[in-house]
């Protein structure tokens, strides 16, 4: 069996056997199959797809490319969440502390930014000292002692996915439904999750831009979960406009901290409460969603969620002084407010264009290995449906480079479309 034969078979729309998939994943993990061949294979998968059986085999091969964590000796039930990415999606920074503060321990392995979509680890690394490289033993110990973990993928857990994840970001293969599904589910299976809440994004700033695509991805991940004997619940949430106001690492950390103190943008707060309610119900802490919602609101408004976030930062080596005083987080050299060029109703705040503008500023990676500038980003001040007067603040750019700042300004202005007639607000979630 040779890697090139497997690439050609998928290029020619063939269905790979379990043995071929396992051979390919094993060879990539060991370094026997080089990046350029895996990139070619990933592109073939993007263009020609995979059957549900192929995708499940890929998921399990990646999950078992390293150790598979058993958390049964640490928690009664291991509940995890995952978002399929988006613009301004700092949900984990709020949801995990809320859920943990309600008595449901939650340990999450997150990723870095993919394309225009921000990464949870990049956000948390805005906090000096914060470690995203916990070992499996450190993960389990912290989950038992603190009840909350937010770290990167351990090198011994699903290492094939870790390597493929980085390649997808720089080879134009992020949007592949089988690769997204297998990446998400392999990490969750390897990390020991028994119940999983999946937040599947829909719209212009998501990898799945239509409800049909998002439903297909959600259905596939639920199917994989069933075959792996995991309980999976999916939510379809809007990503046509940025979630909350902040887009960019340190800016999003500040917005999460504001939300953990009972404030924050209304759409972001509502999103976090809904996801938290589902997780608390999945984990058996709440008998139904209404009860879960009530628990989550108390944790957010009365302080326990904030205290749990602070405990998380301290447990992973972060300097808590930077979250106690978010003004100490990284600052960009230039902060420019841009005012509305006209009056009218906002018909669109194109999430992908805002995400690409943030990427151009340096908040993400254009090439594998690029350094992230934690201080840069964009604050978007209005939502679709808002009436904005000419001259009102429209958005604010945080930049370190004048040329990049000018490029971002043009891009974000283009993201705003106007209407003379009233426009309905966008939903936060769609019916599954």
N, C-alpha and C positions, 0 to 999 in steps of 0.2 A: 504494500500500500504506500502511495506517495502523495504528498500534499498537493502537488500540481494536478494530479488526477482528480482529487476532490474539488479543487477550484474549478476545473474544466466542467466537471459534472454539474456543479451548481450554476456555472455560467450558462450551461446549455439546458437549464431548467429541470435538471434531474432531481430526484428525491434521494437524499443521503440516508444511508443506513445508520443505525445506532453505532455500529462498530466504526464506521468512517468518521462520525462525529466525535466519538471518544478518542480515536487516534489523533484527530486534528487538534482537539483541545489539549490532550496530553502532550503532544509535540510542541505546541505553542507555550504551554506552561513551563516545560523543561528547557526552552530556548532552542529546540531542535528545528522548529519552523520559524523563519524570520518574520519580522514585522511586515515586510513588503508583500509576502505571500498571504498573510492574515488580512492585510488591507484589501488585497484583490478579492479574497473570499468574502469579506464583509460587504464589499460593493456588489458582488454577485447576489448575496442574500438580500441586500436592499432592493436590487432591481427585479429579482425573481421570486422573492419570498421564501417561506418555509411552511410546510404543513404543520398542523398542531402537534402531530407526533414528533416531527423533527425538532420543533421548538421545545417540547418537553424533554426530549433526549439531550438537547443542547443545555437546557437549564440544569438538569441533573448532572451532566458531565462537568459543568462549571462549578456547581455546588460541591461536587466530590473531587475537584482538582486539588483540594487541600483538606484541612480538618473541617469537621462539621461539629459545631458547638452544641453541647447538651446543657441547657440551663435548668433542668428539672431539680437539681440540687441547690439552686439559688432562689428561684421564684416558683410560685404555684402555676402560673401561666405566663408565658413570654409573649407580650403583645408589642407589635411594631407598626410603624407607619411609613409610607413612602409616597412622595410626590413625583410625578413624571416630569417635573421641571417647569420653569416658567420665569417670568420677569417680575422681580420684587417679591418672590415667594420665600419669605423668611419664617414660614409657618412652624417649622420644627423648633425654633428658638423659643416659641411661646407654648406650643402644644405639649411638648415633652415635660416642661416644668409643671404645667397645669395638671396633666394626667398623674405625674409622680406625686404632686402635692395632695391629690385625692386618694392616695394609698395604692396606686397601681404602678409597681416598678416598671420602668421602661428603659431599655438599652437599644440604642440605634447606631448603626454604622452608616455613615453618609458619604457622599461623593463630592467631588469638586465641580467647578463649572463646566458645562458642556455647551460649546458654541455661545450663543447669545443668552443662554440660561445660566443664572448664577448658581454657585455651589455652596451648600451649607458649611462645609469645612473652610472655604475661603472667607466666609463671613466671620466664623468663630476665631479664625486666626488674626482678625483685626485686634483681638485682645492679646496684649503681650504675654508670652509665656504659655498660652493655651496649647495643650498637647492634643494632637489628632492621631497619634500613633500608638495607642494603648495595645499591649499584648493581650492575648486571650485571657490569661490569668488576671491581668489588671482589670480587664473588662468585667469579668465575673465578680471579682472582689469589690469593685466600686458599685456594681449593680446591687450587690447584697448589702453593702454598708450605707450607700447614699441613696439608692433607689432610682438613680438616673445616670445614664451614660450617653455621650454624643461624641463619637470618634470616627476615624477613618477605618477603612477596611484593613483588618489585620492581615499581615502578609501570609499567614497560614490559613486564612479563610477565603475560599473562592479566588485563589490567585489568578486563575485564567480570566475571570471577569475583570479584575483590577487592571490587567494588562490590556484587555480588549476595550475597556471603558476609555482608557487614555487614547487609544488609536482611533476610536470612533469620533472623538472630538475634533480630530485634525484631518480626517479623510472623507468628510461629507457623508458619513453613514449613520449619523445620530438618529435620523427619523425612521429607521427600519423597525417595524412593529415586532418581528420576531426577536431582534437584537435587544430592543427595549424590554420586552417581556422577560426574556431569559436573563438579562442583566439584573433586573429588579428582583425576580423570584429566586435566582441562584444566591444572591446575597442574603435574602431573608431566610432561605432554607439553611444555608451554611451558618448563619448567625443564631440559629435555634428558635426562630419565631414560630409560635404555634397558632397565633391569630394575627392577621395582617389587615390594616386599613390602607387601601390604595386610593390616593387622591389623583385622579386622572384628569389632566388639564385639557381644555378644549379651546381652540381659537387661534387668532393671529399670532399670539406669542407662545404658542404651544407647539410641540412636535406633531401633535395630532390636531389638525385645523378644523375638522368637521366632527359633528356628533357621531356620524357613522364610523369614522376611523377610531374615535375614542371608545365607542362601544365595542368595537372589534378588539382593541387592545385590552379593555377591561374584561371582556369575556374570555380571552385567551389566558390572562393571568389568573382568573378564577378557576379555569379548567386545570391549569398547571397546579394550583394550590390543592385542588381536589385530588389529583393524582398523587401529590406528595403528602396527602392527609393533613393539610393545613386549612384552617377556616379563613376565608378571604371575603372582605366586604369592600366594594368600590363606590366611590363618589365621583361624579363628573362635575368639574368646577370650571368657571369661566376664566379664560386667559386671553381675551381680546384686548383688554387694557391691563396695565400693571396692577398687581395686587398691593393694596396700600398705596403709599405715596413714594417711598424710598426705593431706589434702584442703585445698588452699589454696596460694597461690603460693610464698611463701618457705618454708613448711613442706615443700612438695614438693621444693624445691631442696635443703633440708637432707637429706631422705630419699634423694634421688639421690646426694648427696655421700657419705653413709654407705654406700650400696650400692657406689659406685665405690672405696671403701676396703675392700671385701671383706665388708661387713655388709649391713644392710638387711633388710626383711621377706622371709621365704622365698618367698612367692608372687610378689612383685615381682621378686626376683632370678631366679627360675625363668622368669618371663615374658621378661625381658630376654635371658637366655641362649638361649632358644628362638628369639626373633626374630633375634638376632645370628647364630646358626648358619645360619638360612635365608638371611640376607643375604650371609654369607660364601660360601655355596654358590652363590647366584645370581651373585655377582661373580667366581666362578672361583678364589677364594683357597683354598677347601677343596673337596676332591673329593666329599665327601658330608657329611651332617648331623652324623654323629658326630665327624668331624674338625673341622668348624666349631665344634661345641660345645666341644671340647677347647681350640681356639684362644681362644675367647671366655672360657672359665674362667680361662685363664692371664692374659689381658689384664686381667680384673677383679680377680683375686686377687694378682697380682704387681706392680701399680702402673702399667703402661703406659696403661690406660684413664683412670685419674685424671689422669695427666700430659697426656693428650690433651684432656681436658675443661678443664683449667687453661689449656692453650694456646689453646683455642677462646675462652674468656672474654677472655683478654688480647688476642687478635687482633681481637676485635670491640669493644674499648674498655672492657671491664668491669674493675672494680677487683678483681684477683685476691686481695687481702687478705680480701675478703668470702667467698671460697670456701675460702681457707686456714683461716679462722676463721669458720665458719658462724654463730656466735653474734652476729656483727656484722650479719647480715641483719636486715631489718625485724622488729620485735617488736610485738605487740599490747599495748594498755594493760592488758587484763584477761585472765588465764589461769585458767579454771575447770575443775577436775576434777569429773566426774559419776560417781558410783558405781552399781553394778548394784542395781536395786531389789529383786531376788529372785535366788535360785539357780536354775540350770537350764542346759540346752543352748541355744545360739543356733540358732534355726531360720531366721532371716533377719536380714541387715543391709542394709536396702533402700537400694541405691546412689543411686537418684534422690532419695530424701528427704534423704540426707546431702549430695548435691550441691546441692539446693535450699536446705538450711540454710546451706551455705557461700556460696551466692549471696546469701542474705538478710543475711549478715554483711558483704557488700561485696566478696567475692573475685571476683565476675564482674559482668556488665552486665545490668541490667534494661532499660535503654533504650540505643539507639545513641549512642555518645559518652560514656557513663558512665565516670567514672574508677574504676580498680580499686584496692582497698586490698590491697597485697601482703602485709601482716602478718597478716591474719585467716585463719581456717580452723578445721579440726577434725582431731584425731587420734583415730582409731577403734582401740581396743586389742585387739579380738578378731575372730575369723572365724566364719563359719557352721560349726557342728559343735563349737566349743569349749564346754567346761563352765566356767561362771563362777559363783563364789560370791557371795552377797549381800554388798554392801559393797566388793567388788573394784572397782578403777578400770575404768569401761566406755568412756568417751571423755573428751576434753579439748577445751574450746572456747577459741579465741584470738579475742578480740573487742575492738572499740574503742567500742562503743555498748551501753549496758545493755539497751535495749529490743530491739535486734537479737539480743543475747546470749540473752535470755529466749526469743525466738521460735525461735532455733536449738536451744536446749536441748530444747524441746518436740518439735521436728521430729526430732531425732536419737534421742530416747527412743522416739518412735513408730516409727522405722526398725528398732529391735531387737524381734524377736519371739522368744518363748521356747517351749521344749518340755521336758516332764518326761522324755521318752524320748530316747535318743541320736539324733543327726542326722548324716547323712553329709556330709563336707566337699564343697564345690563344686569342680568341675574348673577348671583354669586355662585349658585349651584344649578345644574340641570337635572331633570328627572332621569334616572338611570334607564 
